[in-house]
Amino acid sequence: MAGAVAACSSGIELSRSGFADDVAIATELDTSVIVPVLTDGAFSHRTDATGSLPNL
């Protein structure tokens, strides 16, 4: 999947603009237990199934 994202037009544009690392990070799997959730126009976070937050 990482190769497909990097090769798509947006991935290429971001890489050419100096954001190649961001494109790579966006395709990582199982690296965080927090997921951004848009609710009523604002982002909040959801945790893993245990409901615990990581120590940030």
Backbone as a chain_set.jsonl record, in Angstrom:
{"seq": "MAGAVAACSSGIELSRSGFADDVAIATELDTSVIVPVLTDGAFSHRTDATGSLPNL", "coords": {"N": [[0.821, -1.183, 0.0], [1.977, 1.239, 0.721], [3.646, 1.885, -1.42], [1.796, 2.352, -3.475], [0.435, 4.606, -2.5], [2.537, 6.465, -2.368], [3.081, 6.641, -5.071], [0.835, 7.776, -6.193], [-0.879, 10.72, -7.485], [-1.186, 12.706, -5.48], [0.59, 11.777, -3.515], [3.015, 11.98, -4.891], [3.076, 14.756, -5.33], [3.196, 15.708, -2.661], [5.643, 14.554, -1.863], [7.449, 15.821, -3.608], [7.228, 18.333, -2.587], [8.61, 18.227, -0.289], [7.608, 16.563, 1.677], [7.906, 13.798, 1.912], [8.464, 12.047, 4.029], [6.15, 12.352, 5.556], [4.251, 11.181, 3.901], [5.091, 8.536, 3.991], [4.719, 7.983, 6.735], [1.966, 8.203, 6.883], [1.072, 5.819, 5.852], [1.733, 3.849, 7.617], [1.029, 0.995, 9.621], [-0.697, -0.09, 12.571], [0.605, 1.556, 14.511], [-0.245, 3.354, 16.379], [-2.526, 3.897, 19.085], [-4.441, 5.745, 19.145], [-7.09, 7.355, 17.483], [-8.109, 9.91, 15.339], [-11.254, 11.519, 15.595], [-13.903, 13.039, 14.008], [-16.293, 15.045, 15.323], [-19.175, 16.861, 15.434], [-17.903, 18.95, 14.035], [-15.389, 19.209, 15.218], [-12.23, 17.787, 16.088], [-11.587, 14.958, 18.085], [-10.138, 12.437, 20.203], [-10.038, 8.868, 19.957], [-9.519, 5.917, 21.767], [-7.829, 2.734, 22.062], [-9.438, -0.514, 22.279], [-9.396, -1.022, 24.979], [-9.819, 1.357, 26.189], [-7.884, 2.879, 27.304], [-5.57, 5.592, 27.489], [-2.539, 6.409, 25.8], [0.611, 7.223, 27.335], [1.334, 10.311, 26.758]], "CA": [[0.0, 0.0, 0.0], [2.834, 2.424, 0.797], [4.102, 2.205, -2.776], [0.673, 2.905, -4.233], [0.18, 5.962, -2.011], [3.661, 7.299, -2.792], [3.057, 6.795, -6.528], [-0.349, 8.494, -6.673], [-0.579, 12.128, -7.764], [-1.03, 13.449, -4.223], [1.836, 11.329, -2.901], [4.112, 12.591, -5.651], [3.065, 16.194, -5.038], [3.702, 15.904, -1.304], [7.065, 14.21, -1.857], [8.171, 16.903, -4.295], [7.154, 19.526, -1.741], [9.42, 17.994, 0.897], [6.844, 15.843, 2.69], [7.985, 12.357, 1.648], [8.355, 11.338, 5.308], [4.743, 12.367, 5.956], [3.562, 10.19, 3.074], [5.461, 7.231, 4.543], [4.069, 7.844, 8.04], [0.525, 8.051, 6.674], [0.756, 4.449, 5.458], [2.142, 2.901, 8.648], [-0.06, 0.255, 10.264], [-0.54, -0.527, 13.957], [1.634, 2.358, 15.179], [-0.857, 4.219, 17.375], [-3.814, 3.435, 19.597], [-5.355, 6.885, 19.095], [-7.655, 7.629, 16.17], [-8.864, 11.162, 15.363], [-12.665, 11.365, 15.261], [-14.555, 14.323, 13.799], [-17.62, 15.079, 15.917], [-19.709, 18.222, 15.495], [-16.95, 19.904, 13.471], [-14.138, 19.265, 15.981], [-11.568, 16.495, 16.252], [-11.241, 14.438, 19.4], [-9.449, 11.161, 19.995], [-10.577, 7.601, 20.439], [-8.438, 5.033, 22.154], [-8.009, 1.329, 21.691], [-10.606, -1.176, 22.861], [-9.319, -1.024, 26.438], [-10.205, 2.671, 26.662], [-6.771, 3.572, 27.945], [-4.806, 6.542, 26.698], [-1.096, 6.24, 25.954], [1.283, 8.289, 28.085], [1.905, 11.263, 25.808]], "C": [[0.869, 1.252, 0.0], [3.305, 2.851, -0.59], [3.014, 2.841, -3.615], [0.383, 4.342, -3.81], [1.295, 6.9, -2.47], [3.632, 7.581, -4.286], [1.839, 7.543, -7.049], [-0.029, 9.978, -6.801], [-0.39, 12.946, -6.487], [0.255, 13.06, -3.503], [3.042, 11.934, -3.573], [4.211, 14.082, -5.342], [3.627, 16.478, -3.645], [5.194, 15.616, -1.221], [7.899, 15.306, -2.504], [8.19, 18.194, -3.483], [7.904, 19.341, -0.424], [8.72, 17.216, 2.0], [6.832, 14.333, 2.457], [7.865, 11.547, 2.943], [6.906, 11.282, 5.783], [3.938, 11.338, 5.174], [3.851, 8.787, 3.62], [4.764, 6.985, 5.874], [2.575, 7.572, 7.875], [0.132, 6.622, 6.316], [1.183, 3.409, 6.487], [0.91, 2.262, 9.304], [0.298, -0.101, 11.696], [0.562, 0.233, 14.701], [1.063, 3.252, 16.264], [-2.181, 3.618, 17.833], [-4.849, 4.55, 19.558], [-5.792, 7.125, 17.654], [-8.405, 8.962, 16.25], [-10.294, 10.921, 14.887], [-13.277, 12.755, 15.145], [-15.986, 14.243, 14.312], [-18.069, 16.526, 16.038], [-18.683, 19.267, 15.057], [-15.644, 20.036, 14.222], [-13.554, 17.863, 16.121], [-11.36, 16.187, 17.729], [-10.547, 13.108, 19.154], [-10.243, 10.005, 20.565], [-9.382, 6.729, 20.767], [-8.706, 3.621, 21.677], [-9.191, 0.731, 22.455], [-10.585, -1.183, 24.389], [-9.764, 0.312, 27.02], [-9.086, 3.447, 27.302], [-6.067, 4.496, 26.964], [-3.318, 6.255, 26.862], [-0.528, 7.411, 26.743], [1.982, 9.211, 27.092], [2.707, 12.237, 26.578]], "O": [[0.528, 2.234, -0.66], [3.356, 4.043, -0.894], [3.277, 3.768, -4.381], [0.116, 5.198, -4.654], [1.019, 8.015, -2.914], [4.099, 8.629, -4.731], [1.801, 7.911, -8.224], [0.985, 10.441, -6.28], [0.495, 13.801, -6.434], [0.936, 13.919, -2.941], [3.987, 12.355, -2.906], [5.303, 14.605, -5.12], [4.441, 17.386, -3.474], [5.933, 16.359, -0.574], [8.953, 15.672, -1.984], [9.062, 19.043, -3.67], [7.84, 20.2, 0.456], [9.186, 17.205, 3.139], [5.848, 13.665, 2.776], [7.24, 10.487, 2.957], [6.479, 10.276, 6.349], [3.044, 10.696, 5.725], [2.95, 7.952, 3.7], [4.268, 5.885, 6.115], [1.99, 6.803, 8.638], [-1.032, 6.252, 6.465], [1.015, 2.211, 6.257], [-0.112, 2.917, 9.509], [1.458, -0.381, 12.002], [1.354, -0.365, 15.429], [1.83, 3.86, 17.01], [-2.863, 2.926, 17.078], [-6.011, 4.328, 19.9], [-4.98, 7.103, 16.73], [-9.249, 9.138, 17.128], [-10.522, 10.214, 13.906], [-13.183, 13.558, 16.073], [-16.795, 13.47, 13.8], [-17.398, 17.33, 16.686], [-18.605, 20.346, 15.644], [-14.845, 20.911, 13.889], [-14.285, 16.881, 16.254], [-11.0, 17.063, 18.515], [-10.387, 12.699, 18.004], [-11.008, 10.149, 21.518], [-8.348, 6.806, 20.104], [-9.684, 3.354, 20.979], [-9.863, 1.439, 23.204], [-11.628, -1.333, 25.025], [-10.056, 0.4, 28.213], [-9.299, 4.555, 27.795], [-5.982, 4.214, 25.769], [-2.878, 5.893, 27.953], [-1.141, 8.477, 26.801], [3.09, 8.922, 26.64], [3.295, 13.149, 25.996]]}, "num_chains": 1, "name": "protein.A"}
